[in-house]
Amino acid sequence: MPGDEVILYKDGDRLIMEPMKKQARLLELLATLEPIEDAFPDVDEGLLPLDDIQL
């Protein structure tokens, strides 16, 4: 079997063992997505200004 991890499950009287599929890495997944053309809203619009905090 390819890989070194499997999924085991029972189907009736049978015990099924399947190799785990390789999980896609985040950067590989993001590279397959289409670019977002929509303009994002200003989420701070209408909020009061932040207080100055001294630490």
Order of alpha helices (4+ residues) and beta strands (2+ residues): beta-beta-alpha
